[in-house]
Amino acid sequence: ATVDVLEDRLQTAWVMELAFRHGDRDALSVELPADYRVERIEGANVRGWEVQPEGAGQRLTISLLKQVRGSETFTVHAWRQLVDILRAEVTVEAPVLTVPGAARHTGQLLVRHSPALAVRVGEPSGVRRIDIQAATAPTVRESPLGVRPFQAYEFVQVPFALRLTARAASPDVEARVQTILRVAERE
Protein backbone atom coordinates (compact mmCIF):
# COMPACT_ATOMS: atom_id res chain seq x y z
CA ALA A 1 0.00 0.00 0.00
CA THR A 2 1.00 3.60 -0.52
CA VAL A 3 -0.20 6.45 1.69
CA ASP A 4 0.41 9.97 0.37
CA VAL A 5 0.04 12.94 2.72
CA LEU A 6 -0.76 15.92 0.50
CA GLU A 7 -1.73 19.55 1.15
CA ASP A 8 -5.47 18.88 0.92
CA ARG A 9 -5.90 15.12 1.22
CA LEU A 10 -4.60 11.82 2.43
CA GLN A 11 -4.74 9.41 -0.49
CA THR A 12 -3.98 5.72 -0.57
CA ALA A 13 -3.59 2.91 -3.07
CA TRP A 14 -3.80 -0.65 -1.77
CA VAL A 15 -2.80 -3.52 -4.05
CA MET A 16 -4.90 -6.38 -2.72
CA GLU A 17 -3.72 -9.90 -3.55
CA LEU A 18 -6.36 -12.32 -2.30
CA ALA A 19 -5.75 -16.05 -2.13
CA PHE A 20 -8.60 -18.40 -1.22
CA ARG A 21 -8.84 -22.17 -1.12
CA HIS A 22 -12.39 -23.31 -1.67
CA GLY A 23 -14.96 -22.47 -4.32
CA ASP A 24 -15.37 -19.89 -7.05
CA ARG A 25 -15.92 -16.19 -6.33
CA ASP A 26 -17.89 -13.71 -8.41
CA ALA A 27 -17.65 -10.85 -5.88
CA LEU A 28 -15.14 -9.74 -3.25
CA SER A 29 -15.48 -7.53 -0.16
CA VAL A 30 -13.12 -5.09 1.52
CA GLU A 31 -13.72 -3.07 4.70
CA LEU A 32 -12.36 0.46 4.91
CA PRO A 33 -12.64 3.41 7.33
CA ALA A 34 -15.82 5.50 7.20
CA ASP A 35 -14.20 8.82 6.28
CA TYR A 36 -12.60 7.58 3.03
CA ARG A 37 -14.04 7.91 -0.45
CA VAL A 38 -13.25 5.26 -3.04
CA GLU A 39 -11.90 6.94 -6.15
CA ARG A 40 -11.49 3.89 -8.37
CA ILE A 41 -10.77 0.17 -8.44
CA GLU A 42 -8.20 -1.15 -10.90
CA GLY A 43 -8.02 -4.76 -11.99
CA ALA A 44 -8.28 -6.86 -15.13
CA ASN A 45 -11.33 -8.73 -13.82
CA VAL A 46 -13.23 -5.85 -12.15
CA ARG A 47 -16.75 -5.22 -13.46
CA GLY A 48 -17.89 -2.65 -10.92
CA TRP A 49 -17.98 -1.75 -7.25
CA GLU A 50 -20.31 -0.41 -4.60
CA VAL A 51 -19.64 1.17 -1.19
CA GLN A 52 -22.13 0.85 1.67
CA PRO A 53 -21.88 1.99 5.31
CA GLU A 54 -21.42 -0.84 7.76
CA GLY A 55 -20.92 -0.39 11.50
CA ALA A 56 -18.14 2.12 12.18
CA GLY A 57 -16.74 1.79 8.65
CA GLN A 58 -17.72 0.97 5.09
CA ARG A 59 -17.93 -2.20 3.03
CA LEU A 60 -16.65 -2.12 -0.53
CA THR A 61 -18.17 -4.87 -2.69
CA ILE A 62 -16.35 -5.56 -5.96
CA SER A 63 -18.18 -7.48 -8.65
CA LEU A 64 -16.02 -9.46 -11.08
CA LEU A 65 -16.33 -10.00 -14.82
CA LYS A 66 -15.81 -13.75 -14.48
CA GLN A 67 -15.67 -16.10 -11.53
CA VAL A 68 -12.26 -16.73 -10.06
CA ARG A 69 -10.78 -19.70 -8.29
CA GLY A 70 -7.69 -19.56 -6.13
CA SER A 71 -6.62 -15.89 -6.26
CA GLU A 72 -7.43 -12.40 -7.51
CA THR A 73 -5.52 -9.10 -7.56
CA PHE A 74 -6.90 -5.56 -7.72
CA THR A 75 -5.98 -2.07 -6.51
CA VAL A 76 -8.22 0.12 -4.33
CA HIS A 77 -7.65 3.89 -4.67
CA ALA A 78 -9.25 5.91 -1.85
CA TRP A 79 -8.80 9.32 -0.23
CA ARG A 80 -9.97 11.52 2.60
CA GLN A 81 -9.91 15.27 2.90
CA LEU A 82 -7.50 17.06 5.25
CA VAL A 83 -8.67 20.45 6.49
CA ASP A 84 -6.39 23.43 7.32
CA ILE A 85 -3.20 21.40 7.11
CA LEU A 86 -1.27 24.46 5.93
CA ARG A 87 -2.46 26.52 8.95
CA ALA A 88 -2.31 24.03 11.80
CA GLU A 89 -0.87 20.64 12.63
CA VAL A 90 -3.14 17.74 11.61
CA THR A 91 -3.01 14.19 13.02
CA VAL A 92 -4.50 11.27 11.09
CA GLU A 93 -4.33 7.50 11.20
CA ALA A 94 -3.04 5.62 8.17
CA PRO A 95 -6.02 3.74 6.69
CA VAL A 96 -6.33 0.02 7.30
CA LEU A 97 -8.18 -1.98 4.64
CA THR A 98 -9.24 -5.49 5.63
CA VAL A 99 -10.88 -8.45 3.95
CA PRO A 100 -13.72 -9.89 6.05
CA GLY A 101 -13.15 -13.52 6.92
CA ALA A 102 -9.49 -13.56 5.86
CA ALA A 103 -7.29 -15.84 7.93
CA ARG A 104 -4.18 -13.71 7.47
CA HIS A 105 -3.33 -10.15 6.43
CA THR A 106 0.26 -9.23 5.53
CA GLY A 107 1.81 -6.44 3.54
CA GLN A 108 3.93 -3.35 3.24
CA LEU A 109 2.94 0.28 3.67
CA LEU A 110 4.93 3.11 2.09
CA VAL A 111 4.32 6.62 3.46
CA ARG A 112 5.12 9.55 1.18
CA HIS A 113 4.46 13.26 1.57
CA SER A 114 4.38 16.54 -0.30
CA PRO A 115 7.56 18.65 -0.17
CA ALA A 116 5.42 21.47 1.28
CA LEU A 117 4.70 19.39 4.41
CA ALA A 118 6.68 18.12 7.36
CA VAL A 119 5.45 14.71 8.53
CA ARG A 120 6.12 12.86 11.78
CA VAL A 121 5.08 9.38 12.85
CA GLY A 122 3.68 8.74 16.31
CA GLU A 123 4.20 5.50 18.22
CA PRO A 124 3.36 2.77 15.64
CA SER A 125 1.54 -0.37 16.76
CA GLY A 126 1.48 -3.69 14.89
CA VAL A 127 3.98 -2.60 12.20
CA ARG A 128 7.74 -2.64 11.91
CA ARG A 129 9.86 -0.23 9.93
CA ILE A 130 11.66 -1.50 6.82
CA ASP A 131 13.95 0.02 4.21
CA ILE A 132 12.17 2.10 1.59
CA GLN A 133 13.94 0.22 -1.21
CA ALA A 134 12.27 -2.98 -0.02
CA ALA A 135 8.80 -1.46 -0.32
CA THR A 136 7.02 -1.60 -3.66
CA ALA A 137 4.84 1.41 -4.38
CA PRO A 138 1.61 1.14 -6.37
CA THR A 139 0.87 3.97 -8.76
CA VAL A 140 -0.98 6.86 -7.12
CA ARG A 141 -2.18 10.05 -8.75
CA GLU A 142 0.65 12.52 -8.31
CA SER A 143 0.43 15.93 -6.66
CA PRO A 144 1.48 19.01 -8.69
CA LEU A 145 4.35 19.49 -6.22
CA GLY A 146 5.32 15.82 -6.36
CA VAL A 147 5.79 13.47 -3.42
CA ARG A 148 8.82 12.33 -1.45
CA PRO A 149 9.27 8.88 0.04
CA PHE A 150 9.20 9.12 3.83
CA GLN A 151 9.11 5.78 5.65
CA ALA A 152 8.09 2.21 4.90
CA TYR A 153 6.50 -0.34 7.23
CA GLU A 154 5.61 -4.01 7.18
CA PHE A 155 2.58 -5.53 8.90
CA VAL A 156 1.71 -9.17 9.58
CA GLN A 157 -1.74 -8.69 11.10
CA VAL A 158 -4.60 -6.23 11.23
CA PRO A 159 -5.58 -4.00 12.79
CA PHE A 160 -2.41 -1.97 13.09
CA ALA A 161 -2.02 1.68 13.99
CA LEU A 162 0.20 4.25 12.33
CA ARG A 163 -0.50 7.83 13.40
CA LEU A 164 0.81 10.56 11.09
CA THR A 165 1.17 14.20 12.11
CA ALA A 166 1.61 16.74 9.30
CA ARG A 167 2.11 20.48 9.21
CA ALA A 168 3.35 23.06 6.74
CA ALA A 169 7.09 22.80 6.33
CA SER A 170 9.20 25.73 7.45
CA PRO A 171 12.14 25.57 5.11
CA ASP A 172 15.63 26.28 6.37
CA VAL A 173 16.97 28.66 3.77
CA GLU A 174 20.66 29.35 3.65
CA ALA A 175 22.50 31.31 1.01
CA ARG A 176 26.19 31.64 0.37
CA VAL A 177 27.08 34.55 -1.83
CA GLN A 178 30.43 35.06 -3.52
CA THR A 179 31.50 37.88 -5.77
CA ILE A 180 34.25 37.64 -8.33
CA LEU A 181 35.79 40.88 -9.58
CA ARG A 182 37.98 41.04 -12.61
CA VAL A 183 40.18 44.11 -12.57
CA ALA A 184 42.04 44.74 -15.79
CA GLU A 185 43.54 47.63 -17.64
CA ARG A 186 41.35 48.91 -20.49
CA GLU A 187 42.55 50.61 -23.65
C-alpha positions in Angstrom: 0.0 0.0 0.0 1.0 3.6 -0.5 -0.2 6.5 1.7 0.4 10.0 0.4 0.0 12.9 2.7 -0.8 15.9 0.5 -1.7 19.5 1.1 -5.5 18.9 0.9 -5.9 15.1 1.2 -4.6 11.8 2.4 -4.7 9.4 -0.5 -4.0 5.7 -0.6 -3.6 2.9 -3.1 -3.8 -0.7 -1.8 -2.8 -3.5 -4.0 -4.9 -6.4 -2.7 -3.7 -9.9 -3.5 -6.4 -12.3 -2.3 -5.8 -16.1 -2.1 -8.6 -18.4 -1.2 -8.8 -22.2 -1.1 -12.4 -23.3 -1.7 -15.0 -22.5 -4.3 -15.4 -19.9 -7.0 -15.9 -16.2 -6.3 -17.9 -13.7 -8.4 -17.6 -10.8 -5.9 -15.1 -9.7 -3.2 -15.5 -7.5 -0.2 -13.1 -5.1 1.5 -13.7 -3.1 4.7 -12.4 0.5 4.9 -12.6 3.4 7.3 -15.8 5.5 7.2 -14.2 8.8 6.3 -12.6 7.6 3.0 -14.0 7.9 -0.5 -13.2 5.3 -3.0 -11.9 6.9 -6.1 -11.5 3.9 -8.4 -10.8 0.2 -8.4 -8.2 -1.1 -10.9 -8.0 -4.8 -12.0 -8.3 -6.9 -15.1 -11.3 -8.7 -13.8 -13.2 -5.8 -12.1 -16.7 -5.2 -13.5 -17.9 -2.6 -10.9 -18.0 -1.7 -7.2 -20.3 -0.4 -4.6 -19.6 1.2 -1.2 -22.1 0.8 1.7 -21.9 2.0 5.3 -21.4 -0.8 7.8 -20.9 -0.4 11.5 -18.1 2.1 12.2 -16.7 1.8 8.6 -17.7 1.0 5.1 -17.9 -2.2 3.0 -16.7 -2.1 -0.5 -18.2 -4.9 -2.7 -16.4 -5.6 -6.0 -18.2 -7.5 -8.7 -16.0 -9.5 -11.1 -16.3 -10.0 -14.8 -15.8 -13.7 -14.5 -15.7 -16.1 -11.5 -12.3 -16.7 -10.1 -10.8 -19.7 -8.3 -7.7 -19.6 -6.1 -6.6 -15.9 -6.3 -7.4 -12.4 -7.5 -5.5 -9.1 -7.6 -6.9 -5.6 -7.7 -6.0 -2.1 -6.5 -8.2 0.1 -4.3 -7.7 3.9 -4.7 -9.2 5.9 -1.9 -8.8 9.3 -0.2 -10.0 11.5 2.6 -9.9 15.3 2.9 -7.5 17.1 5.3 -8.7 20.5 6.5 -6.4 23.4 7.3 -3.2 21.4 7.1 -1.3 24.5 5.9 -2.5 26.5 8.9 -2.3 24.0 11.8 -0.9 20.6 12.6 -3.1 17.7 11.6 -3.0 14.2 13.0 -4.5 11.3 11.1 -4.3 7.5 11.2 -3.0 5.6 8.2 -6.0 3.7 6.7 -6.3 0.0 7.3 -8.2 -2.0 4.6 -9.2 -5.5 5.6 -10.9 -8.4 3.9 -13.7 -9.9 6.1 -13.1 -13.5 6.9 -9.5 -13.6 5.9 -7.3 -15.8 7.9 -4.2 -13.7 7.5 -3.3 -10.1 6.4 0.3 -9.2 5.5 1.8 -6.4 3.5 3.9 -3.3 3.2 2.9 0.3 3.7 4.9 3.1 2.1 4.3 6.6 3.5 5.1 9.5 1.2 4.5 13.3 1.6 4.4 16.5 -0.3 7.6 18.7 -0.2 5.4 21.5 1.3 4.7 19.4 4.4 6.7 18.1 7.4 5.4 14.7 8.5 6.1 12.9 11.8 5.1 9.4 12.8 3.7 8.7 16.3 4.2 5.5 18.2 3.4 2.8 15.6 1.5 -0.4 16.8 1.5 -3.7 14.9 4.0 -2.6 12.2 7.7 -2.6 11.9 9.9 -0.2 9.9 11.7 -1.5 6.8 13.9 0.0 4.2 12.2 2.1 1.6 13.9 0.2 -1.2 12.3 -3.0 0.0 8.8 -1.5 -0.3 7.0 -1.6 -3.7 4.8 1.4 -4.4 1.6 1.1 -6.4 0.9 4.0 -8.8 -1.0 6.9 -7.1 -2.2 10.1 -8.8 0.6 12.5 -8.3 0.4 15.9 -6.7 1.5 19.0 -8.7 4.4 19.5 -6.2 5.3 15.8 -6.4 5.8 13.5 -3.4 8.8 12.3 -1.5 9.3 8.9 0.0 9.2 9.1 3.8 9.1 5.8 5.7 8.1 2.2 4.9 6.5 -0.3 7.2 5.6 -4.0 7.2 2.6 -5.5 8.9 1.7 -9.2 9.6 -1.7 -8.7 11.1 -4.6 -6.2 11.2 -5.6 -4.0 12.8 -2.4 -2.0 13.1 -2.0 1.7 14.0 0.2 4.3 12.3 -0.5 7.8 13.4 0.8 10.6 11.1 1.2 14.2 12.1 1.6 16.7 9.3 2.1 20.5 9.2 3.3 23.1 6.7 7.1 22.8 6.3 9.2 25.7 7.4 12.1 25.6 5.1 15.6 26.3 6.4 17.0 28.7 3.8 20.7 29.3 3.7 22.5 31.3 1.0 26.2 31.6 0.4 27.1 34.5 -1.8 30.4 35.1 -3.5 31.5 37.9 -5.8 34.3 37.6 -8.3 35.8 40.9 -9.6 38.0 41.0 -12.6 40.2 44.1 -12.6 42.0 44.7 -15.8 43.5 47.6 -17.6 41.3 48.9 -20.5 42.6 50.6 -23.7 
